């Protein structure tokens, strides 16, 4: 799956960070939720010991 084609280019920086806490800005319909959920899902698949907590 080519995730780059699915994510809004405004959130490309998510894939290049090693940050443990991420706070994104953007208005309604900016695809924040979609971009972050893909980032977290792929990260969890890559690490069998991963844990994720999301606050909305």
N, C-alpha and C positions, 0 to 999 in steps of 0.2 A: 504494500500500500504506500503510495506517495502522499504523505501527510502534507507536504508543502503545497500541494494543489488544493487542499481542503481548508487551510488556515488563512485568515485575512492577513495580508502582508504586514499590517501594522503590529502584529504580534509575533513576527519572525524572531525577535530577540529572545523569546521564551526558550527556544531550542538551543541557545548559545550560553545560557546562564547556569551557574552552579549554585545559585541562591537557594536558601532553605525557606525563605519567606518572600512571597511575591504579591504585590498589590498593584493591580492594573487599573488604569483609568479609561474612560470611554463612556459614551452615552448609551442609551437604549439601542438595541439592534447593532451593537458594535462587534458582536460575536465573541465577547470576552469569555462567556461561559463555554462556548464551543471550543475555543482555542485552549483554554486552561484544562478542560476535561480531556481533550486529546493528549495534551502534554503529560498530565498525570497518569492516564491510562497506559501510554507507551512507556513511561518511566517505571511503572509498577510491573509491566511485563518484562522489563530488562533486569529487574532486581527481585529475586524471589523472597527476599527478607524485607521488602519495602512496606511502609505504612504511610497512609495519606489521611490528612484531616483537612476538610474544606469548610470554611465559614462563609455564609452568604449574608 
